[in-house]
């Protein structure tokens, strides 16, 4: 199975149009376009009954002490963890692409609340739900796609892995406010094939300039 996108070059920089936030010369960070990228796939294995889609950033700092602090950078040797940006299940097996902006077009304060999506899909919670927890202006449940917004002082460039899974089941066995780890666990033993495309992103002015 293959997966591609016309929204950015594979392995290259993701444009701010598809990010949650972008670098700003005065405020350091500003909200960005937050449009979901286009994705297309083919060479689907026989027996596929549905697709699931996950986008995650494996480069998120495991400890937040240095995050967005003006007097220092997040060190490159700090252990990193996954941050889920897009969790989607039950895409029909007849589908071969997702259009730009079909699932997200702009930042929605407190999150997009719709659990059902286009093509009969179901949207899972992304990790902005936890990131903004307790924030009076932004706190809420963030379903579906919300794009990159890595720490503006991180010393490494972040990678965003979009992975499509061809499944032998029509519906993934998750309910309610499910997350990326829930979907990964429920898909185990049901994956016929998977394919990924990766983009990069940073808000660190030093890395952008370099």
Secondary structure, DSSP 8 states (H G I E B T S, - for coil): -EEE-SSS-TTSB--GGGSSEEEETTTEEEE---B---EEEE---TT--EEEEEEEEEEEES--TTTT-TT--B-TTS-EEEEEEEEEEEEETT--EE-TTSS-BS--TT-----B-GGG-EE-B-THHHHTTT-TTT-S--BS-------TTBSS-EEEEEEEEEESSSS-S--SS--HHHHHHHHTT-EEEEEEEEEEE---HHHHH-
